[in-house]
């Protein structure tokens, strides 16, 4: 079975969707970033979960050390 998840980045922040393996939470190669004001469909199946995270301003302005 496949489930479609629509992510809408409505309020000025980008949203990151990351596919992970069920049980282990190991990242897959599936996912992406939805830019503010846009929407995108993601598809999950029985061996994958989807983590959705609203990227906060302090995360985008962070300097790597």
C-alpha positions as CSV (number, residue, x, y, z in Angstrom):
1,X,0.0,0.0,0.0
2,X,1.2,3.5,-0.7
3,X,0.2,6.7,1.1
4,X,0.5,10.2,-0.3
5,X,1.4,13.0,2.1
6,X,1.0,16.6,0.9
7,X,3.4,19.0,2.6
8,X,2.4,22.7,2.3
9,X,5.0,25.3,3.5
10,X,2.5,28.0,4.2
11,X,4.0,30.3,6.8
12,X,7.3,31.5,5.5
13,X,9.5,28.6,6.6
14,X,10.8,25.8,4.4
15,X,9.8,22.2,5.3
16,X,12.1,19.2,5.1
17,X,10.7,15.7,4.5
18,X,13.0,12.8,5.0
19,X,12.2,9.1,4.2
20,X,13.5,6.7,6.8
21,X,13.4,2.9,7.1
22,X,10.7,1.5,9.4
23,X,12.1,0.3,12.7
24,X,15.7,1.5,12.2
25,X,15.0,5.1,11.3
26,X,17.9,4.8,8.9
27,X,17.6,7.6,6.3
28,X,16.7,6.6,2.7
29,X,17.5,8.6,-0.4
30,X,13.9,9.8,-0.5
31,X,12.7,13.2,0.5
32,X,13.3,16.9,-0.1
33,X,12.7,20.5,0.9
34,X,9.5,22.3,0.2
35,X,10.1,26.0,-0.2
36,X,7.9,28.6,1.5
37,X,4.6,29.2,-0.3
38,X,4.9,25.8,-2.2
39,X,3.5,22.4,-1.7
40,X,4.7,18.9,-2.7
41,X,3.5,15.4,-2.5
42,X,5.6,12.6,-1.0
43,X,4.8,8.9,-1.2
44,X,5.3,6.4,1.6
45,X,5.0,2.6,1.4
46,X,5.1,-0.2,3.9
47,X,8.9,-0.2,4.5
48,X,9.3,3.6,4.9
49,X,8.2,6.3,7.3
50,X,8.3,10.1,6.5
51,X,9.7,12.6,9.0
52,X,8.4,16.2,8.3
53,X,10.3,19.1,9.9
54,X,9.7,22.8,9.6
55,X,13.1,24.4,9.3
56,X,13.5,27.2,11.7
57,X,15.4,30.5,11.0
58,X,18.2,29.6,13.5
59,X,18.8,26.4,11.6
60,X,19.2,28.1,8.2
61,X,21.5,30.8,9.7
62,X,23.7,28.3,11.6
63,X,27.4,28.5,10.8
64,X,29.1,25.0,10.6
65,X,32.0,24.8,13.0
